[in-house]
Amino acid sequence: MDPRTEQILAKLLPLTTDHRLKYHGSRFYRYQNNVWFKIIAALVDNLWLTMGATEEQIEAMETQDIPVEFTRQCGKTTTVVHTVEDILLFVTKLFGRPIRIGIFAPQARQARTDFLRLKNALSKTRADLVVTTPEDKKVEKELSNAHELVLSDGSYVMIYPISSTSKPESESFDLIIIEEAQDANDEIVLEQILPMGTSTNAPVVWIGTAGIKICQFYWLVQKGAAYVMNWREIAEDRRRMYELTGDARHLLYEQKV
């Protein structure tokens, strides 16, 4: 990890933790913070790497895969939404440049869920944290649609289902996130989606749960490359949060799952 990335992460972690509590009334569990750390570190490392890189460095670059296997009902979508929110609000400011993110999911319903939750999260916070003029807001509204969230600083998030009819191939992304990766169509992902990160060496985040389909996500997990969560880790993290907050709802997972 680039030493500059370590400095940024040390600054961002308390900042985003306070932000999440203030605006959304929630805290990340430790396992969610681990995923946040892996995604932010990969993105920031790559931004440093591609800034002013030499020809030799470009030739030596390898795309970072960040595979994460969640157990079900433990806050997978929440982790993705608030990590992306933190990137759009804080990482863009630290680098003084727009960041482009593509989020893809096998089911259109999952893609819509991510989009609506991200849109709602940003609507709660940007008014206080981002100075925008009426003209900025007008432009954002005109450029955003059912699949794209465009911000006035040039950052954008595109959220699409992984299907033969959804083909946003003209876009370039700084970060690609594959949701429900255990069910993703490898042919579409490898031939249509991943090339949109080629010009930026975009890290690819594979977010999924345990499944029986033999696919790219399966092999990444089998190779030992994934951060794999288990029930015990999640239950312990949630019990620790209960002890911190006194909110017994954190024990529901332990009792019901």
PATI-751257 format. One record per residue: residue number from 0; x, y, z of N, C-alpha, C in turn. Coordinates in steps of 0.2 Angstrom, whole numbers, always signed. Example, Ala and Ser with C-alpha at 12.3 -4.5 7.8 and 13.67 -1.06 7.14 Angstrom:
<sites>
0/+66/-28/+39/+62/-22/+39/+66/-16/+39
1/+64/-11/+35/+68/-5/+36/+64/+0/+39
</sites>
This chain:
<sites>
0/+4/-6/+0/+0/+0/+0/+4/+6/+0
1/+3/+11/-4/+6/+17/-4/+6/+21/+2
2/+11/+23/+5/+11/+27/+12/+6/+33/+12
3/+5/+36/+6/+0/+41/+5/-7/+39/+6
4/-8/+33/+4/-15/+29/+5/-16/+28/+12
5/-11/+26/+16/-12/+25/+23/-14/+31/+27
6/-11/+37/+25/-12/+43/+28/-19/+45/+26
7/-22/+44/+20/-28/+46/+18/-33/+42/+22
8/-32/+35/+23/-37/+31/+26/-37/+32/+33
9/-31/+34/+36/-31/+36/+44/-36/+43/+45
10/-36/+47/+40/-40/+53/+40/-47/+52/+39
11/-48/+47/+34/-55/+46/+32/-59/+42/+37
12/-56/+37/+40/-60/+33/+44/-64/+36/+50
13/-61/+40/+54/-65/+44/+59/-70/+49/+56
14/-68/+52/+50/-72/+57/+47/-78/+54/+44
15/-78/+48/+41/-84/+45/+38/-88/+41/+43
16/-85/+39/+49/-88/+36/+54/-93/+41/+58
17/-90/+47/+59/-94/+52/+62/-100/+55/+57
18/-98/+55/+51/-103/+57/+46/-109/+52/+45
19/-107/+46/+46/-113/+41/+45/-117/+41/+51
20/-114/+42/+57/-118/+43/+63/-123/+49/+63
21/-120/+54/+61/-123/+61/+61/-129/+61/+56
22/-128/+59/+50/-133/+59/+45/-137/+53/+44
23/-135/+47/+46/-139/+41/+44/-141/+38/+51
24/-138/+40/+57/-139/+37/+63/-137/+30/+64
25/-132/+28/+60/-129/+21/+60/-122/+21/+61
26/-119/+15/+63/-112/+14/+63/-111/+8/+59
27/-105/+7/+56/-103/+1/+52/-101/-4/+58
28/-102/-10/+57/-99/-16/+61/-92/-16/+59
29/-88/-20/+62/-81/-20/+61/-80/-24/+54
30/-84/-29/+53/-83/-32/+46/-85/-28/+40
31/-90/-23/+41/-91/-18/+36/-86/-13/+35
32/-83/-11/+41/-77/-7/+40/-71/-10/+37
33/-70/-17/+38/-65/-20/+34/-66/-20/+26
34/-72/-21/+24/-74/-20/+17/-73/-13/+15
35/-75/-9/+18/-74/-1/+17/-67/+0/+16
36/-63/-2/+20/-55/-1/+20/-52/-4/+14
37/-54/-10/+12/-52/-14/+6/-54/-10/+0
38/-60/-8/-1/-62/-4/-7/-59/+3/-8
39/-59/+7/-2/-56/+13/-2/-48/+13/-4
40/-45/+8/+0/-38/+7/-1/-36/+6/-9
41/-40/+1/-12/-38/-1/-19/-39/+5/-23
42/-45/+9/-22/-46/+15/-26/-41/+20/-26
43/-39/+22/-20/-34/+27/-18/-27/+25/-21
44/-25/+19/-19/-19/+16/-22/-19/+17/-30
45/-24/+15/-33/-24/+16/-40/-24/+23/-43
46/-27/+27/-39/-27/+34/-41/-20/+37/-41
47/-17/+35/-35/-10/+38/-35/-6/+35/-40
48/-7/+28/-42/-3/+24/-46/-3/+27/-53
49/-9/+29/-55/-11/+31/-62/-9/+39/-63
50/-8/+42/-58/-6/+50/-59/+1/+50/-61
51/+2/+52/-67/+9/+54/-69/+13/+47/-70
52/+10/+42/-71/+14/+35/-72/+18/+35/-78
53/+24/+32/-78/+28/+31/-83/+26/+26/-88
54/+28/+25/-94/+27/+20/-98/+28/+13/-95
55/+34/+12/-92/+35/+6/-88/+31/+4/-83
56/+28/+9/-79/+24/+8/-74/+17/+6/-77
57/+15/+9/-82/+9/+7/-85/+9/+0/-88
58/+14/-2/-91/+15/-9/-93/+15/-14/-87
59/+17/-12/-82/+18/-17/-76/+11/-17/-72
60/+6/-13/-73/+0/-12/-69/-4/-18/-70
61/-7/-21/-64/-11/-26/-64/-18/-24/-61
62/-23/-26/-63/-30/-24/-61/-31/-27/-54
63/-33/-23/-49/-34/-26/-42/-41/-29/-42
64/-42/-35/-40/-48/-38/-39/-49/-38/-31
65/-55/-36/-29/-57/-36/-22/-63/-40/-21
66/-62/-47/-20/-68/-51/-19/-70/-52/-12
67/-77/-51/-10/-79/-51/-3/-85/-56/-3
68/-85/-61/+1/-91/-65/+2/-94/-64/+9
69/-100/-61/+8/-104/-59/+14/-109/-66/+16
70/-111/-66/+22/-117/-71/+23/-123/-67/+22
71/-128/-70/+21/-135/-67/+19/-137/-62/+25
72/-141/-57/+23/-144/-53/+28/-139/-50/+33
73/-133/-48/+31/-129/-45/+36/-127/-38/+34
74/-130/-35/+29/-129/-28/+27/-124/-27/+21
75/-125/-31/+16/-121/-31/+10/-122/-24/+7
76/-128/-23/+5/-130/-17/+1/-129/-11/+5
77/-130/-11/+11/-128/-5/+16/-121/-3/+15
78/-117/-8/+15/-109/-7/+15/-108/-4/+8
79/-110/-7/+3/-109/-4/-4/-111/+3/-4
80/-117/+5/-2/-120/+11/-3/-116/+16/+1
81/-115/+15/+7/-111/+20/+11/-104/+21/+9
82/-101/+16/+7/-94/+16/+4/-94/+21/-2
83/-98/+19/-7/-99/+24/-13/-100/+31/-11
84/-105/+32/-6/-106/+39/-4/-100/+42/-1
85/-96/+38/+3/-90/+41/+6/-85/+43/+0
86/-85/+39/-5/-80/+41/-11/-82/+47/-14
87/-89/+48/-15/-91/+54/-19/-91/+60/-15
88/-91/+59/-8/-91/+65/-4/-84/+67/-2
89/-80/+62/-1/-73/+64/+3/-67/+62/-2
90/-67/+57/-5/-61/+55/-9/-61/+60/-15
91/-66/+62/-18/-66/+67/-23/-63/+73/-21
92/-65/+75/-15/-62/+82/-12/-54/+81/-11
93/-52/+75/-9/-45/+74/-7/-41/+74/-13
94/-43/+72/-19/-40/+72/-25/-41/+77/-30
95/-47/+81/-28/-48/+87/-32/-50/+85/-39
96/-53/+79/-40/-55/+77/-47/-62/+73/-46
97/-66/+72/-51/-71/+68/-51/-70/+61/-51
98/-74/+56/-49/-73/+49/-48/-79/+46/-51
99/-78/+41/-56/-83/+38/-60/-84/+31/-57
100/-90/+29/-55/-91/+22/-52/-96/+18/-56
101/-95/+12/-58/-100/+8/-61/-102/+2/-56
102/-109/+2/-55/-111/-4/-51/-116/-8/-55
103/-115/-15/-55/-119/-19/-59/-121/-25/-55
104/-127/-27/-56/-130/-33/-53/-134/-37/-57
105/-134/-44/-56/-138/-48/-61/-145/-47/-62
106/-148/-44/-56/-155/-43/-56/-157/-36/-57
107/-161/-34/-61/-163/-26/-61/-166/-24/-55
108/-169/-28/-51/-172/-26/-44/-166/-24/-40
109/-161/-28/-40/-155/-26/-35/-152/-20/-37
110/-151/-19/-44/-148/-13/-47/-152/-7/-45
111/-159/-7/-45/-163/-2/-43/-163/+0/-36
112/-162/-6/-32/-162/-5/-24/-155/-1/-23
113/-150/-3/-26/-143/+1/-24/-144/+8/-26
114/-147/+9/-32/-148/+16/-35/-152/+21/-30
115/-158/+18/-28/-162/+22/-24/-159/+23/-17
116/-156/+18/-14/-153/+19/-7/-147/+24/-8
117/-143/+24/-13/-138/+29/-14/-140/+36/-15
118/-145/+36/-19/-148/+43/-20/-151/+46/-14
119/-155/+42/-10/-157/+44/-4/-152/+46/+1
120/-146/+42/+2/-141/+44/+6/-138/+50/+4
121/-136/+51/-2/-133/+58/-4/-138/+64/-3
122/-144/+63/-4/-149/+68/-3/-149/+71/+4
123/-147/+67/+9/-147/+69/+16/-141/+73/+18
124/-136/+72/+14/-129/+75/+16/-126/+80/+12
125/-128/+80/+5/-124/+84/+1/-126/+92/+2
126/-132/+93/+4/-134/+100/+6/-129/+103/+11
127/-127/+99/+16/-123/+102/+21/-115/+102/+19
128/-113/+97/+15/-106/+96/+14/-104/+98/+7
129/-108/+99/+2/-106/+101/-4/-109/+108/-6
130/-105/+113/-8/-108/+119/-10/-110/+118/-17
131/-117/+119/-18/-119/+119/-25/-124/+125/-27
132/-123/+128/-32/-127/+133/-34/-134/+130/-37
133/-139/+135/-38/-145/+132/-41/-144/+130/-48
134/-139/+133/-52/-137/+130/-59/-134/+123/-58
135/-130/+122/-53/-127/+115/-52/-133/+110/-51
136/-137/+112/-47/-143/+107/-45/-147/+106/-52
137/-148/+111/-56/-152/+110/-62/-148/+105/-67
138/-141/+106/-67/-137/+102/-72/-138/+95/-69
139/-137/+94/-62/-137/+87/-60/-144/+84/-61
140/-149/+87/-60/-156/+85/-62/-157/+83/-69
141/-154/+87/-73/-155/+86/-80/-151/+80/-83
142/-145/+79/-80/-141/+73/-82/-142/+67/-79
143/-145/+67/-73/-146/+61/-69/-153/+58/-72
144/-153/+51/-72/-159/+47/-74/-160/+41/-70
145/-164/+36/-72/-165/+30/-69/-159/+26/-68
146/-154/+27/-71/-148/+23/-71/-142/+27/-69
147/-142/+33/-69/-136/+37/-68/-137/+43/-63
148/-132/+43/-59/-132/+49/-54/-126/+53/-55
149/-128/+59/-58/-122/+64/-60/-122/+69/-55
150/-116/+71/-53/-115/+76/-48/-111/+82/-52
151/-112/+88/-49/-110/+94/-52/-102/+94/-53
152/-98/+90/-49/-91/+91/-49/-89/+86/-55
153/-93/+83/-58/-91/+78/-64/-91/+71/-62
154/-92/+69/-55/-92/+63/-53/-99/+60/-55
155/-99/+53/-56/-105/+50/-58/-105/+43/-56
156/-111/+40/-55/-112/+33/-53/-117/+30/-58
157/-115/+25/-62/-120/+21/-66/-122/+15/-63
158/-128/+13/-63/-130/+7/-60/-135/+3/-65
159/-132/-3/-67/-136/-6/-72/-136/-14/-70
160/-142/-17/-73/-142/-24/-72/-137/-28/-77
161/-134/-33/-75/-130/-37/-80/-134/-41/-85
162/-135/-38/-90/-140/-42/-95/-137/-40/-102
163/-140/-44/-107/-138/-42/-114/-141/-36/-117
164/-146/-33/-113/-149/-27/-116/-146/-21/-113
165/-142/-22/-107/-139/-16/-104/-132/-15/-106
166/-131/-10/-110/-124/-10/-113/-121/-3/-113
167/-119/-1/-107/-116/+6/-107/-108/+6/-108
168/-107/+3/-114/-99/+1/-115/-95/+8/-117
169/-99/+13/-118/-95/+20/-119/-92/+23/-113
170/-94/+21/-107/-92/+24/-101/-85/+21/-99
171/-81/+25/-95/-75/+23/-92/-76/+24/-84
172/-74/+19/-81/-75/+20/-73/-68/+20/-70
173/-68/+23/-64/-62/+22/-59/-63/+17/-54
174/-69/+14/-54/-71/+9/-49/-77/+5/-52
175/-76/-2/-52/-82/-6/-54/-84/-11/-49
176/-90/-11/-47/-93/-15/-42/-98/-20/-45
177/-96/-27/-44/-101/-32/-46/-105/-34/-40
178/-111/-33/-40/-116/-35/-34/-118/-42/-36
179/-120/-46/-31/-122/-53/-31/-118/-56/-36
180/-112/-56/-35/-107/-59/-40/-107/-66/-41
181/-110/-70/-36/-111/-77/-37/-116/-79/-42
182/-120/-74/-44/-125/-75/-50/-123/-72/-56
183/-118/-68/-56/-116/-64/-62/-115/-68/-68
184/-117/-66/-74/-115/-69/-81/-108/-67/-82
185/-103/-72/-82/-96/-71/-83/-95/-68/-90
186/-98/-71/-95/-97/-68/-102/-98/-61/-103
187/-104/-59/-100/-106/-51/-100/-101/-47/-96
188/-99/-50/-90/-95/-46/-85/-88/-45/-89
189/-85/-51/-91/-78/-51/-94/-78/-47/-101
190/-83/-48/-105/-83/-45/-112/-86/-38/-112
191/-90/-36/-108/-94/-30/-109/-92/-25/-103
192/-92/-27/-97/-91/-23/-91/-84/-21/-89
193/-80/-26/-88/-73/-25/-86/-69/-21/-91
194/-70/-21/-97/-66/-17/-102/-68/-9/-101
195/-73/-8/-97/-74/-1/-96/-70/+2/-90
196/-66/-2/-87/-61/+0/-82/-54/+0/-85
197/-53/-2/-91/-46/-3/-94/-42/+3/-94
198/-45/+8/-97/-41/+15/-98/-39/+18/-91
199/-42/+16/-86/-41/+18/-79/-37/+13/-74
200/-37/+7/-76/-35/+2/-72/-39/+1/-66
201/-46/+2/-67/-50/+2/-62/-50/-4/-57
202/-50/-4/-51/-51/-10/-46/-58/-13/-47
203/-58/-19/-47/-65/-22/-48/-67/-26/-41
204/-73/-24/-38/-75/-26/-32/-80/-31/-33
205/-79/-38/-31/-84/-43/-32/-88/-44/-25
206/-94/-42/-25/-98/-43/-19/-103/-49/-20
207/-102/-54/-15/-107/-59/-16/-108/-63/-10
208/-112/-68/-11/-113/-73/-5/-112/-80/-8
209/-112/-85/-3/-110/-92/-5/-115/-94/-10
210/-113/-98/-16/-117/-100/-21/-114/-107/-24
211/-118/-110/-28/-116/-116/-31/-114/-115/-39
212/-115/-109/-41/-113/-108/-48/-105/-107/-49
213/-102/-111/-54/-95/-110/-55/-94/-104/-60
214/-91/-99/-57/-90/-93/-60/-84/-89/-58
215/-83/-83/-60/-77/-80/-59/-76/-78/-51
216/-82/-77/-48/-82/-75/-41/-80/-82/-37
217/-83/-87/-39/-82/-94/-36/-74/-95/-36
218/-71/-94/-42/-64/-96/-42/-60/-91/-38
219/-62/-85/-38/-58/-80/-33/-58/-82/-26
220/-64/-84/-24/-65/-87/-17/-61/-93/-16
221/-61/-98/-21/-57/-104/-20/-50/-103/-20
222/-47/-98/-23/-40/-96/-23/-38/-93/-17
223/-43/-92/-12/-41/-89/-6/-40/-81/-7
224/-42/-78/-12/-41/-71/-13/-47/-67/-10
225/-52/-70/-7/-58/-66/-5/-57/-65/+3
226/-61/-60/+5/-62/-59/+12/-69/-62/+13
227/-69/-68/+16/-75/-72/+17/-77/-71/+25
228/-83/-69/+26/-86/-68/+32/-89/-74/+34
229/-90/-76/+41/-94/-81/+43/-99/-79/+48
230/-103/-83/+50/-108/-82/+55/-105/-79/+62
231/-100/-83/+64/-97/-81/+71/-94/-74/+71
232/-91/-73/+65/-88/-66/+65/-93/-61/+65
233/-98/-62/+61/-103/-56/+61/-107/-56/+68
234/-109/-62/+70/-113/-62/+77/-108/-58/+82
235/-102/-60/+83/-98/-57/+88/-97/-49/+86
236/-97/-47/+80/-96/-40/+79/-103/-36/+81
237/-108/-39/+80/-115/-36/+81/-116/-36/+89
238/-114/-41/+92/-114/-41/+100/-110/-36/+102
239/-104/-35/+100/-99/-29/+102/-103/-23/+101
240/-107/-22/+95/-110/-16/+94/-116/-15/+99
241/-119/-20/+101/-124/-20/+106/-121/-18/+113
242/-115/-20/+114/-112/-18/+121/-110/-11/+121
243/-109/-8/+115/-107/-1/+114/-113/+3/+114
244/-118/+1/+111/-124/+6/+111/-130/+4/+115
245/-130/-2/+118/-136/-4/+122/-142/-6/+118
246/-142/-5/+111/-147/-7/+107/-148/-14/+105
247/-153/-17/+108/-153/-25/+107/-155/-27/+100
248/-157/-23/+96/-158/-25/+89/-152/-28/+86
249/-146/-26/+88/-140/-29/+85/-139/-36/+87
250/-143/-39/+91/-143/-46/+93/-148/-50/+89
251/-152/-47/+84/-157/-50/+80/-154/-55/+76
252/-148/-53/+73/-145/-58/+68/-142/-64/+72
253/-140/-63/+77/-137/-69/+81/-143/-74/+83
254/-149/-71/+85/-154/-75/+87/-158/-78/+81
255/-159/-75/+75/-163/-77/+70/-160/-80/+64
256/-153/-79/+63/-150/-81/+57/-147/-88/+58
</sites>
